[in-house]
């Protein structure tokens, strides 16, 4: 049984299986103007950008200005049609029939969300016809303190369909002021946001009474990810500790009758070593604990190794919080949407809904599915058997059947095979 057969077998009346990618950059994210990235775009994407009649170098990393320009000059339906073509290609490759090809895509451009919000509203208004739901959001650069040092990480903020960019702006600034003891002016689109307490910032974003955000720690295993960046802080402290120990040994080797100021400096070194000793330890576990305390809805990983690593750590170390891993594309071009590397296509198990569902209810169901990602969010390698075990056959009246059948339920009264589906990570 290959994956085409597997997808076709997902025929049930009370749940849906939706193609799902929650970290996607559109042509409104200024990093697509980078020479290498731009060359990888297809002709239709390039044509839309060329229609802006701009000098690309002038807008590099000018996140807000470029996003505003795209939102003003490119019709959302023109880019939406390209997303639809990409979804259709994936659906065709898996022989998904119409109605089984629903897709949920979060547009998370860097530090701004105007075009993302317009795309979301357009997609929502025609979802019955095209079966694509676009969630507005952004990949926000956040600076925060780890052991008295600032680190910078990327966090994907995802909002309910049709939320306006002004409402997202207000929600972020509300969380910013609650997590920062400062009288500084508001955060503005395009800027990196700097907070003293990352846990409070995430808490207020997720708990906003009107426009709550789903918060996903982006690419946790990379140099811009939550784990890697915080481990770097611990590593720098460990390097400093080793340097101070060597310096102390050098001073200790000298005779006590050398110049007295060296004795004074020796005392300073000893004090620094004493202060550092309390902050060392297992950097991986400390970073994981920090991630858990933040209350993220999910951790976005980019490969199977990271998925296995974080999934297992959070499963077996509950004191570090609970945030499940999800595999996303971090796409910067259309051809990478729903392509999570190694021919992995991500999808989500979703409660049944119809095209009349409200924006808020859809977001509520999505939150539920993400928070139980171990069983509801997974990916399927192309043409590789990975999603089921077949061949367990027991007579319902035997002692073995009663012993091994889960939850002390009565085994099925037939002797045919039992199909166990394993949805992820096992």
SULDA-V67754 format. One record per residue. N is the residue number from 1. PSI is psi in radians with two decimals (* if undefined). Layout:
BEGIN
n->(N;N)
psi->(PSI;PSI)
END
This chain:
BEGIN
n->(1;2;3;4;5;6;7;8;9;10;11;12;13;14;15;16;17;18;19;20;21;22;23;24;25;26;27;28;29;30;31;32;33;34;35;36;37;38;39;40;41;42;43;44;45;46;47;48;49;50;51;52;53;54;55;56;57;58;59;60;61;62;63;64;65;66;67;68;69;70;71;72;73;74;75;76;77;78;79;80;81;82;83;84;85;86;87;88;89;90;91;92;93;94;95;96;97;98;99;100;101;102;103;104;105;106;107;108;109;110;111;112;113;114;115;116;117;118;119;120;121;122;123;124;125;126;127;128;129;130;131;132;133;134;135;136;137;138;139;140;141;142;143;144;145;146;147;148;149;150;151;152;153;154;155;156;157;158;159;160;161;162;163;164;165;166;167;168;169;170;171;172;173;174;175;176;177;178;179;180;181;182;183;184;185;186;187;188;189;190;191;192;193;194;195;196;197;198;199;200;201;202;203;204;205;206;207;208;209;210;211;212;213;214;215;216;217;218;219;220;221;222;223;224;225;226;227;228;229;230;231;232;233;234;235;236;237;238;239;240;241;242;243;244;245;246;247;248;249;250;251;252;253;254;255;256;257;258;259;260;261;262;263;264;265;266;267;268;269;270;271;272;273;274;275;276;277;278;279;280;281;282;283;284;285;286;287;288;289;290;291;292;293;294;295;296;297;298;299;300;301;302;303;304;305;306;307;308;309;310;311;312;313;314;315;316;317;318;319;320;321;322;323;324;325;326;327;328;329;330;331;332;333;334;335;336;337;338;339;340;341;342;343;344;345;346;347;348;349;350;351;352;353;354;355;356;357;358;359;360;361;362;363;364;365;366;367;368;369;370;371;372;373;374;375;376;377;378;379;380;381;382;383;384;385;386;387;388;389;390;391;392;393;394;395;396;397;398;399;400;401;402;403;404;405;406;407;408;409;410;411;412;413;414;415;416;417;418;419;420;421;422;423;424;425;426)
psi->(2.10;-3.10;-0.47;-0.75;-0.67;-0.83;-0.71;-0.49;-0.17;1.22;1.73;2.73;-0.29;-0.03;2.78;2.72;1.93;2.32;2.38;2.24;1.99;0.33;1.56;2.37;2.36;-3.07;-0.06;-0.01;2.07;-0.31;-0.23;-0.21;-0.20;2.43;-0.81;-0.80;-0.73;-0.70;-0.41;-0.17;2.70;3.03;-0.62;-0.68;-0.80;-0.68;-0.71;-0.74;-0.71;-0.47;-0.26;-0.34;0.98;2.82;2.00;-0.68;-0.46;-0.28;0.09;2.22;0.20;1.30;-0.87;-0.77;-0.75;-0.74;-0.74;-0.71;-0.81;-0.78;-0.56;-0.55;-0.28;2.19;2.34;-0.58;-0.50;-0.72;-0.61;-0.71;-0.58;-0.66;-0.72;-0.73;-0.70;-0.77;-0.74;-0.65;-0.78;-0.79;-0.72;-0.66;-0.38;0.21;0.74;2.20;2.81;2.28;-0.42;0.16;0.40;2.48;2.44;2.12;2.24;2.18;1.94;1.23;2.80;2.07;0.23;2.82;0.33;-0.87;-0.64;-0.77;-0.65;-0.68;-0.74;-0.81;-0.73;-0.81;-0.68;-0.67;-0.37;0.41;-0.58;-0.64;-0.70;-0.22;0.73;2.25;2.15;2.24;2.28;2.57;-2.92;2.74;1.85;2.27;2.19;2.26;2.38;2.89;2.38;1.94;0.94;0.13;2.54;2.36;2.78;2.21;2.95;2.31;2.20;2.10;2.15;2.30;2.97;2.68;2.47;0.06;2.41;2.72;-0.59;-0.60;-0.66;-0.73;-0.81;-0.69;-0.71;-0.74;-0.58;-0.78;-0.65;-0.81;-0.53;-0.37;0.08;2.21;1.39;2.70;0.28;2.85;3.04;2.69;2.54;2.63;2.43;-0.38;2.68;2.45;2.39;2.07;2.64;-0.65;1.80;-0.59;-0.76;-0.66;-0.85;-0.73;-0.77;-0.52;-0.81;-0.49;0.18;2.22;-0.43;-0.69;1.22;2.58;2.51;2.22;2.07;2.14;2.01;2.48;1.20;-0.41;0.07;3.14;-0.26;0.20;2.88;-0.83;-0.88;-0.78;-0.71;-0.61;-0.62;-0.63;-0.83;-0.70;-0.74;-0.67;-0.66;-0.68;-0.76;-0.69;-0.80;-0.69;-0.75;-0.65;-0.76;-0.70;-0.67;-0.72;-0.63;-0.76;-0.69;-0.49;-0.32;2.67;2.70;-0.24;0.18;3.07;2.41;-0.53;-0.39;-0.60;-0.68;-0.76;-0.60;-0.69;-0.67;-0.76;-0.76;-0.68;-0.71;-0.72;-0.74;-0.70;-0.65;-0.58;-0.59;-0.24;0.05;-2.90;-2.77;1.85;-0.65;-0.79;-0.63;-0.72;-0.71;-0.70;-0.70;-0.77;-0.78;-0.72;-0.47;-0.38;0.58;2.58;-0.52;2.86;2.11;2.14;2.85;0.06;2.89;-0.60;-0.81;-0.69;-0.83;-0.76;-0.96;-0.63;-0.79;-0.72;-0.77;-0.43;-0.71;-0.04;1.23;-0.39;-0.20;0.20;3.04;1.86;2.02;2.79;2.54;2.47;2.06;2.89;-0.54;0.75;2.43;0.21;2.80;-0.70;-0.27;-0.16;2.31;0.23;1.83;0.42;2.62;0.59;0.56;2.25;2.09;2.56;2.90;2.42;2.16;2.43;2.68;2.44;2.89;3.11;-0.13;0.06;2.56;2.80;-0.77;-0.72;-0.71;-0.76;-0.65;-0.78;-0.64;-0.75;-0.77;-0.81;-0.68;-0.72;-0.33;0.85;-0.39;-0.60;-0.07;-0.12;2.15;-3.07;2.75;2.09;2.45;2.28;0.60;2.27;2.00;0.04;0.05;2.79;2.27;2.60;0.13;2.05;2.05;2.52;2.37;-0.27;-0.04;2.76;-0.63;-0.69;-0.77;-0.50;-0.72;-0.28;2.27;2.64;0.36;0.46;2.78;2.21;2.77;2.45;1.08;2.84;0.31;3.12;2.64;2.27;2.09;2.17;2.31;1.99;-0.36;2.63;0.12;*)
END
